[in-house]
């Protein structure tokens, strides 16, 4: 039964309840964006819920979706708040349930079309938070096209594990997810899948739950251009904040109730030499992102920041759907919390200076040669969205060896990953508004990768986040890697 009439005659008119938001978004000061010449760092969020993350009335068979029964915010309101907090792009990602594919197709998508008109400054993608077969949740980002609505309907109705009623156990297996990824891989314009909050169900360090190292490797093996990474910094980071902004409530940061986040980051990312380094050590292009997972803002009693209020995923891209998604797929990404930095350039140069590579790229180098690494970042002078002006206290350069695929798909460690240099303010040089530092990696033997992280704290490694910890006091940023490929 269609929610808005027969499938072949769907009505995509504007929902009447959104008139007030349309006027707000198009009012004074809402200047349309203009395309950038070349690529710049564009902040975004790939995991945002709206009122189409529905509740369900169990009194009917199948259960009836209740718009606003799970999350209250319309999609244009999310876009308005994303614009307010400095985002250039976002993805509408409502999660599923019985027959939710029709909710997305007939209700959420028309509202997304409205939102694109109302808030043109924010490039808005269509997607969903997939109730992933055999796993936890994932952001599914659909390429912008004339048939994007039908593409998502096809994927959700065919593969979301909660779509059927009653629930079909055959839809909730790892094999089913691999089938889904193979199907996505073979599409003319494949989507992107990012594992959300991958260790939220973990019971301890290296004790994984719904998402396991072997499972994520299987995804990447099946569709390396689709399953490209995971959320390094999960959403729900405002759990400890009460309505006046004081860290007073005992809700865990990120919703990680068993084993906590580390400096606001998932253990799969934050543990030096851990799972992320093990993936990079196999040469996998496995990227990290950050998101809000916005459901209900902390000012209204929820656990969430608005999109862009605390976490940002920066993509080096032109202002277009196509180039932003290609940037995510290619790893031209760094992430930050609390607006600790707003631009980050990491560049590796070969020995003679003729070749170079940046975040997400690879550089061919001579066996036994040197590589010069430059790090250039912008530490904003103005206040962040808490009214603070946090300062970068240290930047770390991390290097690990690339040894190729391992024999053990459950591996979650790379003992070669290490911090080769730590840089404090006394090491940086000022160039215009940027801080810069250079370092030479000498005598590299074999393939390797490098990545950069930085912090506002004095902790040498990110520490477990305690209950009632103020998330604004422990900020970090992470780059995605550069791969160094040796030649004889």
DADA-V143654 format. One line per field, one symbol per residue. psi: psi as a letter, one per 30 degrees, with the letter a starting at -180 (. if undefined). burial: b if it has 24 or more other ideal C-beta (glycine too) atoms within 12 Angstrom, else e. A space follows every 50 residues. Layout:
psi: ???
burial: ???
This chain:
psi: kkfgakefhkjhlkkffgeeeeeefgakfikklkkkjakljkkakgikla fgillkjffljlkkkjkgfekfkleeeeeeeeeeggkfllkjiklaakgf eeeeefeeeeeeeeeeeeiffjkklkaljkjkkgablkkjkkkklfgeee eeeeeefffkfgelklkjfffileeeeeeeeeeeegleilakkkkkifgf gkfajgjlcekleeeeeeeeeeiffejfaljejlahfgefkafggkjflg kkkggifeklljhgkkffefjkgbeeeeeefggkijllallfhkdkkffg gagkllkfeekkjkkjllileeeeeeeeefgiklllkghelfkkkkkkkl eggfkllakfalkklkkgalkkkkkkljjkfllagfglilkkfkkkkkkl kjglklfjffkhljffkljfkkklffflkkjbglklklkkjkhkjllllk lklllflgkekklkklkgkjfffikllklllkkjjlk.
burial: eebbeeeeeeeeeebeebeebbeebbeeeeeeeeeeeebebbbbbbbbbb bbbbbbeeeeeeeebbbbebbbbbbbbbbbbbbebbbbbbbbbbbbbbbb bbbbbbbbbbbbbbbbbbbbbbbbbbbbbbbbbbbbbbbbbbbbeeebbb bbbbbbbbbbbbbbeeeeeebbebebbbbbbeebbebebbbbbbbbbbbb bbeeeeebbbbbbbbbbbbbbbbbbbbbbbbbbbbbbbbbbeeeeebeee bbbbbbeebbbbbbbbbbbbbbbbbbbbbbbbbbbbbbbbbbbbbbbbee ebbbbbbbbbbbbbbbbbbebebbbbbbbbbbbbbbbbbbbbbbbbbbbb beeebbbbbbbbbbbeeebebbbbbbbbbbeeebbbeeebbbbbbbbbbb bbbeeeeeeebbbbebbebbbbbeeeebeeeeeebbbbbebeebebbbbb bbbbbbbebebbbbbeeebbbbbbbbbbbbbbbbbbee
